[in-house]
Amino acid sequence: MTTPWGDLALTRFPEDPRERLRAWDASDEYLLRHLAEQETPLSGTVVVVGDRWGALVTALAAHRPTQITDSYLTQEATRANLDRHGVEPGTVRLLTTQDAPPDRVDVLLVRVPKSLALLEDQLLRLAPAMHEGTVVVGTGMVKEIHTSTLQLFERILGPTRTSLAERKARLIFCTPEPSQQRAANPWPYAYTLPDGIGAVSQGTVVNHAGVFCADRLDIGTRFFLGHLPDGKGAQRVVDLGCGNGIVGTAVGLANPEAEVLFVDESFQAVASAEATYRANGVPGHAEFRVGDGMAGVPAGTVDLVLNNPPFHSHQATTDATAWRMFTGAKRALRPGGELWVIGNRHLGYHVKLRRLFGNSELVAGDPKFVVLRAVKR
């Protein structure tokens, strides 16, 4: 990536030489170019929210910025990119969306996230640290910045305007008004589940901002809940890509002897999963882990993996995450262990499972979704 301060060699995480997707886009370049051309004073506490793969904080490392992210993969990519460019550990402060934000913010740079709810939560959490001199600049691709995005900045922080588009990217300029009245933060959000979905019927779901389908039970998960395996006994079960944790919670309620590991790369998701599990009074044992899929789970130690793999990485459509989840699950499963997958019918996951496991069984299906089962031989 070419920046006003030199060229940077950046990668995503996990690094894959076959990966064709870049670790930055035109919106990152536009923001950095604007900061340099306008000679924006990058002094005091510089906070970068939503940096996708660490491109922004790597470019601005000399100003000792603080990065706030919901993504474990982003944090790992950032560490690798900083190390690649000789930035001393601790120069860039790495915070998650679950950490307390800085008490004072002098410069706020926002890479607009896909989730409007996550943006709302972060702006509301950061607003008390703003002052009249705080410089606020947002950036994103044109297709990511909507009227609702600008209204959110205006409602929470203050008067907001946008730049002209360049290479399909746009900037957001906001002037904070510290005395502005704002509503209380609505996140996390909890709701009661309907009947007819097995062990979690009438249970409680807790969602932190940014978690998929935060205000209702999505139809794919509902279909999965109706077709979960009915195993009993001391099983080691993984809810892989757990989201709000309702699938693993259902397993724990149906089988109190099970040990359930909830795993997601989103800090918001894992916090939601733990809150959902606790809210339903599950009597069994659970572990909650933010990480890169099944990495860190010892080989041959798991009886059952339940998975609803994502097929987007930010705005890009890709099956790379699903493939890594499937290969990680196979490594972690004991012989005879099972991977159960819910997915859109058109994604063709049965082909990948047959290639990897040598087998794939259709457990249930409807016009939109399929539940597939693969057994480690």
C-alpha positions in Angstrom: 0.0 0.0 0.0 1.4 3.4 -1.0 1.0 6.0 1.7 2.3 9.6 2.1 4.8 8.2 4.5 6.1 5.4 2.3 5.1 2.0 0.9 3.8 -0.7 3.3 3.8 -4.5 2.7 0.6 -5.7 4.4 -1.1 -9.0 4.7 -4.3 -10.4 6.1 -4.4 -13.1 8.9 -3.9 -15.9 8.7 -1.3 -15.2 6.0 -1.8 -17.3 2.8 0.3 -16.7 -0.3 -2.6 -17.8 -2.4 -4.8 -15.1 -1.0 -5.9 -12.6 -3.6 -7.7 -10.2 -1.3 -5.7 -7.2 -0.2 -5.2 -6.0 3.4 -6.4 -2.5 2.5 -8.7 -0.7 0.1 -9.2 2.7 -1.5 -10.9 4.1 1.6 -7.8 3.5 3.8 -5.6 5.2 1.1 -8.1 8.1 0.9 -8.1 8.7 4.6 -4.3 8.6 4.9 -3.9 10.9 1.9 -6.4 13.4 3.5 -4.6 13.4 6.8 -1.3 14.2 5.1 -2.6 16.8 2.6 -4.6 18.7 5.4 -1.6 18.4 7.8 -4.0 17.1 10.4 -2.4 17.3 13.8 -2.0 13.7 15.0 -1.1 14.6 18.5 -2.6 13.5 21.8 -4.6 10.3 21.9 -5.2 9.1 18.3 -7.9 6.3 18.2 -8.6 4.2 15.2 -11.8 2.2 15.2 -12.7 -0.6 12.7 -9.2 -0.9 11.1 -9.7 -4.0 8.9 -6.2 -5.6 8.9 -4.1 -2.9 10.7 -3.3 -0.9 7.6 -4.2 2.4 9.2 -2.4 2.0 12.5 0.7 0.6 10.7 0.8 3.7 8.6 0.3 5.9 11.6 2.5 4.0 14.1 4.8 7.0 14.6 1.8 8.7 16.3 1.3 5.9 18.8 -2.4 5.3 18.0 -4.8 3.1 19.8 -6.7 0.5 17.7 -10.2 -0.7 18.8 -11.4 -3.8 17.0 -14.0 -6.5 17.3 -11.9 -9.0 15.4 -9.3 -11.4 16.7 -8.0 -11.8 13.1 -7.6 -8.1 12.8 -5.5 -7.9 15.9 -3.3 -10.7 14.8 -2.9 -9.2 11.3 -2.1 -5.9 13.0 0.6 -7.4 15.2 2.2 -9.1 12.1 2.1 -6.0 10.0 3.6 -3.8 12.8 6.3 -6.4 13.4 7.1 -6.6 9.6 7.7 -2.9 9.6 9.9 -2.9 12.7 7.4 -1.2 15.0 8.3 -1.8 18.7 5.6 -3.8 20.7 3.5 -1.4 22.7 3.9 1.5 20.3 0.3 0.8 19.1 -2.2 0.1 21.8 -4.4 -2.8 20.8 -7.9 -2.7 22.4 -11.0 -4.8 21.7 -14.6 -3.6 21.6 -15.1 -5.2 25.0 -12.3 -3.1 26.6 -12.9 0.3 28.2 -12.1 3.0 25.7 -9.6 5.8 26.4 -10.7 8.5 28.8 -9.8 11.2 26.2 -9.8 11.2 22.4 -8.1 13.9 20.5 -8.3 12.3 17.0 -10.9 9.7 16.1 -10.5 7.8 12.8 -13.3 5.5 11.9 -13.3 2.8 9.2 -17.0 2.4 8.8 -18.0 -1.2 9.7 -20.6 -3.3 7.9 -22.8 -3.3 11.1 -24.5 -0.1 11.8 -25.3 -1.4 15.3 -21.5 -1.9 16.0 -20.9 1.7 14.8 -23.6 3.0 17.1 -22.2 1.1 20.1 -18.7 2.4 19.5 -19.6 6.0 18.9 -21.8 6.0 22.1 -18.9 4.5 24.1 -16.4 7.0 22.8 -18.6 10.1 22.9 -17.9 10.9 26.6 -14.1 11.1 25.7 -14.6 13.7 23.0 -14.0 17.4 23.4 -14.6 20.4 21.1 -11.2 20.2 19.5 -11.4 16.4 18.7 -10.8 15.7 15.0 -13.2 13.1 13.7 -12.8 11.6 10.2 -14.6 8.5 9.0 -13.8 6.5 5.8 -15.4 3.8 3.8 -16.4 2.7 0.3 -19.3 4.5 -1.2 -21.5 1.4 -1.0 -20.8 1.2 2.8 -21.8 4.8 3.7 -25.5 5.4 3.7 -27.8 8.2 4.9 -28.3 6.2 8.1 -24.5 6.1 8.7 -24.3 9.9 8.5 -27.3 10.3 10.7 -25.7 8.1 13.3 -22.6 10.4 13.5 -24.8 13.4 13.6 -27.1 12.1 16.3 -24.3 10.8 18.6 -21.4 13.2 18.0 -22.4 16.4 16.1 -22.7 18.1 12.7 -21.6 15.7 9.9 -20.8 16.1 6.2 -19.1 14.0 3.6 -16.4 14.4 1.0 -16.6 13.9 -2.8 -16.0 10.3 -3.8 -12.6 9.2 -5.0 -12.0 5.7 -6.4 -15.4 4.7 -5.0 -14.3 5.8 -1.5 -15.7 8.6 0.6 -14.7 10.4 3.8 -16.9 11.6 6.7 -16.2 14.8 8.6 -17.8 15.3 12.0 -17.6 18.2 14.5 -18.2 16.8 18.0 -20.5 18.8 20.3 -19.7 17.4 23.8 -22.8 19.0 25.3 -25.1 17.2 22.8 -27.8 15.1 24.4 -27.9 11.5 23.3 -29.9 8.4 24.2 -28.6 5.7 26.4 -26.7 2.9 24.7 -29.2 0.1 23.8 -26.5 -2.6 23.7 -26.4 -5.4 24.7 -29.9 -6.3 23.6 -31.8 -9.3 25.0 -35.0 -11.0 23.8 -37.0 -14.1 24.5 -37.0 -17.0 22.0 -40.3 -18.6 20.6 -41.6 -22.0 21.3 -41.0 -25.0 19.1 -37.2 -24.8 18.8 -36.2 -27.6 21.2 -34.3 -27.1 24.5 -34.0 -23.4 24.2 -37.7 -22.7 23.6 -38.7 -19.6 25.6 -35.1 -19.1 26.5 -33.2 -15.8 26.5 -30.7 -14.5 23.9 -28.2 -11.7 24.6 -26.6 -9.9 21.8 -23.8 -7.3 21.9 -23.7 -4.9 19.0 -22.5 -6.2 15.7 -23.5 -9.9 16.2 -25.4 -11.3 13.3 -29.2 -10.9 13.5 -29.0 -9.2 16.9 -32.7 -8.4 17.3 -34.3 -11.8 16.3 -33.6 -15.4 15.7 -32.3 -15.8 12.1 -34.1 -18.5 10.0 -30.9 -20.5 9.4 -30.2 -20.9 13.1 -33.9 -21.7 13.8 -33.7 -24.5 11.2 -30.5 -25.8 12.8 -32.0 -25.8 16.3 -34.8 -28.1 15.0 -32.3 -30.7 13.8 -29.4 -30.8 16.3 -28.0 -34.2 17.2 -29.5 -35.7 20.3 -26.3 -37.1 21.8 -26.0 -37.7 25.5 -23.2 -38.3 28.0 -19.8 -36.6 28.6 -19.3 -35.2 25.1 -16.8 -32.5 24.2 -18.8 -30.2 21.9 -17.6 -27.1 20.0 -19.9 -24.4 18.8 -17.6 -23.1 16.1 -18.3 -19.6 14.9 -20.7 -19.4 17.9 -22.2 -15.9 17.3 -24.6 -15.3 20.2 -24.1 -18.9 21.4 -27.6 -20.1 21.1 -26.7 -23.4 19.4 -24.1 -24.4 22.0 -26.5 -23.3 24.8 -29.2 -25.6 23.3 -26.7 -28.5 23.4 -25.8 -27.7 27.0 -29.5 -27.6 28.1 -30.3 -30.9 26.3 -27.2 -32.6 27.6 -26.0 -31.3 31.0 -23.0 -33.7 30.9 -21.6 -32.1 27.8 -18.6 -29.8 27.9 -19.2 -27.0 25.4 -16.5 -24.8 23.9 -17.8 -21.6 22.3 -15.4 -20.2 19.7 -15.6 -17.1 17.5 -13.2 -14.5 16.1 -15.5 -11.7 17.2 -15.0 -10.4 20.8 -18.6 -9.2 20.7 -19.9 -12.7 19.7 -18.0 -14.5 22.5 -19.3 -12.0 25.0 -22.8 -12.5 23.7 -22.4 -16.3 23.8 -21.3 -16.2 27.5 -24.1 -13.9 28.4 -26.7 -16.1 26.6 -25.3 -19.2 28.3 -25.4 -17.7 31.8 -28.9 -16.1 31.2 -30.4 -19.6 30.5 -28.9 -21.2 33.6 -27.2 -24.1 31.8 -26.1 -26.6 34.4 -23.1 -28.0 32.5 -19.5 -26.8 31.9 -18.6 -24.3 29.2 -15.5 -22.5 27.9 -15.6 -19.3 25.9 -12.7 -18.5 23.6 -11.9 -15.7 21.1 -9.6 -17.1 18.4 -9.0 -18.3 14.9 -11.4 -21.2 14.5 -10.2 -24.5 15.9 -6.6 -23.3 16.3 -5.5 -24.1 19.8 -7.9 -27.1 20.2 -5.8 -30.3 20.6 -6.1 -32.8 17.8 -8.4 -35.8 18.4 -10.1 -34.3 21.5 -13.6 -33.4 20.3 -16.7 -35.5 19.8 -18.9 -33.0 18.0 -18.5 -29.7 16.1 -21.5 -27.6 15.2 -20.9 -24.9 12.6 -22.7 -22.2 10.6 -19.8 -20.9 8.6 -19.8 -17.3 7.3 -19.3 -16.8 3.5 -18.3 -13.1 3.7 -15.1 -11.5 4.8 -16.2 -7.8 5.2 -17.6 -7.0 1.7 -15.9 -9.9 -0.1 -17.6 -13.2 -0.7 -15.3 -16.1 0.0 -15.3 -19.8 1.0 -11.9 -19.6 2.6 -13.2 -19.3 6.1 -15.5 -22.2 5.7 -12.7 -24.4 4.4 -10.5 -23.5 7.3 -13.3 -24.2 9.7 -13.9 -27.6 8.2 -10.2 -28.6 8.1 -9.7 -27.4 11.7 -12.8 -29.4 12.8 -11.5 -32.6 11.2 -8.1 -32.2 12.9 -9.7 -31.7 16.3 -12.3 -34.5 16.1 -11.7 -38.0 17.5 -12.2 -40.9 15.1 -16.0 -41.3 14.9 -16.5 -37.7 15.8 -18.9 -35.6 13.8 -19.1 -32.2 12.1 -22.6 -30.8 11.6 -23.0 -27.9 9.3 -25.9 -25.6 8.5 -25.6 -23.6 5.3 -27.4 -22.1 2.4 -28.2 -24.8 -0.1 -26.5 -23.0 -3.0 -23.1 -22.9 -1.3 -22.5 -26.6 -2.0 -20.8 -27.5 1.3 -21.5 -31.2 0.7 -18.8 -31.2 -2.0 -16.2 -29.8 0.4 -17.1 -32.2 3.1 -16.9 -35.2 0.8 -13.5 -34.1 -0.4 -12.2 -33.6 3.2 -14.0 -36.3 5.2 -14.8 -38.8 2.4 -18.5 -38.6 3.3 -21.3 -36.2 3.7 -24.9 -37.0 4.8 -27.9 -34.7 4.3 -29.6 -34.6 7.7 -32.4 -32.1 6.8 -33.2 -29.6 4.2 -35.7 -27.0 3.0 -35.7 -24.8 -0.2 -33.1 -22.5 1.4 -31.0 -24.4 3.9 -29.3 -27.8 4.4 -28.0 -29.5 7.5 -25.1 -31.8 6.7 -23.2 -34.4 8.8 -19.7 -35.6 8.2 -17.9 -38.3 10.2 -14.2 -38.6 10.8 -13.2 -42.1 9.9 
